[in-house]
Structures are given as C-alpha cells and as structure tokens.
Amino acid sequence: MLCRVYLDGAPDGPWMGHVLDQTGCIWLGATREEVLANAPVAIKEFFAWLRKHGEPGVSPPASVAVQVEETQEVPGLGQSGAAVGFFEPDRGPATDDDIATTVRRLGYARRDLLEAVAGLGPEDLDRKPKRNKRTVRQNLIHVRNCHGFYLSRVLGMKGAEAALPMPWPEDTFASLAWVMERSVEALLDLPGSLRSGVFPARKPAEDWTARKMLRRFVEHEREHVEVVRRTIASGWTLTTE
C-alpha cells in the first residue's frame, strides 16, 4: 500500500505524521526523521485499530510504502493552544461521507478514552502526575473543552456557544458525554455554506476549513488517549495539600 503522508512539526520537535485520506491516522516523533522512520508501523497499527473497532471493509496492509506530500514547520506545535498544520487536502469541501467517518472514528477514540480510565476513583483522577503534567481529570476536561474550540473554528464563537450552551453538566463524565453528543449533532448538521471555504481564526492565528476541523476532532482525541495511558502507566506523585 502506498500512503501519502503529511508532516508538521516545531523546528526543534515534536513532529507529527498524518495520512489525511484516513481520518485519525496520526503518529508522533521527536524529529521529522523519526516520524518518517515510524510511518509504516504506525500506519499498520492504525488499520489494526480500525479493524479492532469494527470499521467496515478494513484489513491491515501487508506492507506500507510512504510518499511525503507536504511538510510544514509550525512553531509551538505540540504545546497546548498552539497552531497546527494546514495542508492542501484540508481545502477540499467536506462531504457527508467525511462527516460520517469522523463521527464514527471519534466514537472509537472516545471508547478507548473511557476504557483507559475505567475503574479510576476520584483520587486517581486528581492525583498529580510527575513533571507537572495534567492530571487524568484535567486531560478529560481538556478533551471536552477542545470540542467547543474546534467547532468555533468554523461555526464561530456564537455558533459554538449555540451548539454547546451553558450550563454544562457539573460531573466530569456527564459533561464529557454531553459535549460529545452535542458536538456530533453539530457536525451532522453542518450547513453546506460552512463545508467549504477557508475560515481565518485568532488565538492562535491560523486558517481552518471544515475538513481540517473534522480531522482534528479525531486526531486530538486519539492523541489524548495516549497521553492518559502514559500518565497512568508512568505512575503518580502523591498529591499534597
């Protein structure tokens, strides 16, 4: 299988690889070279992930060849709130199939996220990780809040607020589910007038399209599944008052 790969990264790392015709197919590396070296295995693992979740008509490829289509340096990439790459395929209009694929694969990633934290009590959710990283609960809240952020890139702030009106449920898991449900409704109802065109955004200053928004919904959720898994696997420091 020949896969067209798109790369974005900060000058000093990290870097991320994307297969944009497979929504949610991403992997990370400290350098551009590491991302390229890891591409074949990461792409095979992505197809295995799809198959695990019952994606129709999918089987992991026997071999993967990589062709780099576009590379972008994005200062600050990997930091919370920083810009991300904007690639030529992001400019295409979002179709019903694109939205359906996004919703389906976002559901797979959310299933992984909830499985990762299953059985954790409140003390575990709020226990302070090493090296001043987010707690597990803070990661869950970050994922929840980013749904509104991504909607606002295309719908505008008023559109996102209408899709996700306050007040949200107070419980972390209830609000996580509520925002997910409302965000999916907004994606499925995305009007034709917003499915094409470029939407300049601020904070950070970058261009967005519906297709970029769709892929980032899935990519970001999958990124934080791995962050949460690493946080739990690495152990915690004791929380002190």
N, C-alpha and C positions, 0 to 999 in steps of 0.2 A: 504494500500500500504506500503510495506517495502522499505525504501530508504537507500542505502549505502552512508554514509556521511564521508567526508574527512575534516579534520580540520587543519588549520595552523594559527599561531599567534606568536606575540612577547611575551617574557616571562612575561612582565607586561601589555600586551594588546597593541592594539586590537587583536581580533581573527576573523577569517572568516570561515564560513562553506560552503562546496561545495557538490553538488550531481553531480559527474563527468559524469554520463551517461545521464545527462540532461544539455547540454551545456548552460552556462549562469546562472545556478541556484546557486546563492550565497546569503549570508546574513552576517551581521556583528554583533559583540557584544564586550563589553568591556573585557569579560573574556571567557574562554572556557566553563564554566558552563552556562553563559548567551547564548552563541551561541547554545548549546545543548537544552536549555530550549525553545529557539525561533524557533528551527528547524521545528516542524510540521506546525506552522502557516506560516513560510517563504516559505516552500515548496508548501503548498496550494496556497499561493499568486503567486508563480512563475507559476504554472499551469494556474491560472486565467489570468495572464499576457499573456501567450502563447495564450490562447483562445481569449482574447481581440484582439490580433493581427492577428487572423485568422489561427493560426497554425493548420494544418490538423490533425484530429484524436485525439484531446486532450480534456479532460474534467477534472476539478479539482477533486482529490480524496476525498472520503467522510472522510477518516481518514488516518493518516500517522504514521507509526512506524519507528523509526530511529535505525540504526545499525552503530556504528562508526567503520570504516575500518582502518583508518590511522590518526595519529596525528603527526604534526611536529611543533617544535618551530623554528621560523625564526626571528633572531634578526633584529629589524628595520622594520618589516612588518608593512605596513600602511604608511610609510614615502615615499615620492616621490623618486624614483630611487633605492629603496631597493629591495632585492631579495624576491621571493615568493615561496610557497611550490612546491615541485616536487614529485608527487605521483606515485605509481606503475602503475595505468591505463594510465598515461601520456606516458609510454614507448611503448604502442601499436602503430602499424602503423596507419597513418591517411588514411582514405578511402574517396572515392568520396562522400559518404553519410555524413561523418563527415564534409567535407568542405562545402557541400551544406547546412547543418544545421547551421553551423557557419555563412555563408553569409546571410542566411535568418534571423537568430535571431539578427545578428549585424544590419541588416536593421530595425528591430523592435526597437532596442535600439536607433538608430540614429533618428528614427521618434519621440521617446519620448524626446530626447535631443532638437530637433528643436522645438517641441511643447512647451517645458519648457521655451524657450527664445523668443517665438513668441511675437511680439509687443514691445520688449525692444528696446529703442533707443540707440544711441552711448553713451550717458551719463550714462545710466543704465548699459550697458555692461562694462564700465570702472570705475564705482563707487566702491570705496574702501570698502570692507566688514569689519565688526568688527573682532577684534582679529587677524589682519594681515593675513587673508586668501587670496587666489587668487580671483581676480575679476572674473566676469562671462566670460569676453572675455579671460582672462588668462586660465580659465578652458577649454574653447573651443580649444584654441591653444594647450594646454597640451594634450587633447584627440587626436587632429590631429597629433601632433608630435609622440605620442606613437604608432601610426600605423607603422611609419617607424622603431621605436625601435623594435617592435615585429617582423616585417619582418626580421630585421637584425640578430635576434637571431638564425634564421635557414638559411636564404639566405646569411648571411654575410653582411658586410657593403657595399661591391661593388654590391651585388645583390639587396640590399635595395635601394641603390642610383640609380641603373638602373631602378627599378620599380617606383621610385619617383624622377625623375630627376629635378634638379633645372633649371630655377627658378620656384617657385610655384606661383600661383596667389596671389596678394597682399591683396585682400579683405579677411577678416576673414572667411566669409561664403563660398565664392568661393573656397578658399583653403581647407576648411573643406570638401566640396563636392568633389573637385578634388582628394585629397589624399584618400578619401574613395573609389572613383571609381577605382583608380589605384591599391589600396591595394586589393580590391576584385578581380580584374583581376589577380594579382599576386597569390592570394590564389587559384583561379580556375585553374591557370596554373602551380601550384606547381608540379615540376617533381617528378617522382617516387623515384629517388635517395635521395630526401630530406624528403620523407614521413615517413621514419623510421630511427632509429639511434638516438644517443644522441650527442648533439652539445654543448660542453663547451663554456661558454661565460664569458666575463670580464665586470667589471663596471656595475652591480655588478657581482661577480664571482658566477655563478650558472649554472646548467645543464638545457638544453632546448631540447625539441623534437617538432615535428610538431604538435602533439596533445596538448601539453602544450601551444604552440603559439596560436592555434585555440581557445582554451577555454579562454585564457587571452584577446584576441580581444574582445570577447563578455562580459566577466566579467568586464573588465576595463571600457568599455563604459557604462554599467549599473551602476557601482559604481559612475561615474561622472554625470550621470543623477540625481542621488540622491543628490550629492554634490551641483549641480547647483540649484536644487529645494530648498534645505535647505538655500543656500545663498540668494536666492530671498525671501524666506519666513521669514527669520530672520531679514530682513531689512539691510540697509547700513548706514555707517557713511558718512558724506559729504566729497567729495574729496576736498582737499585744495592744492593750488599751493604754 
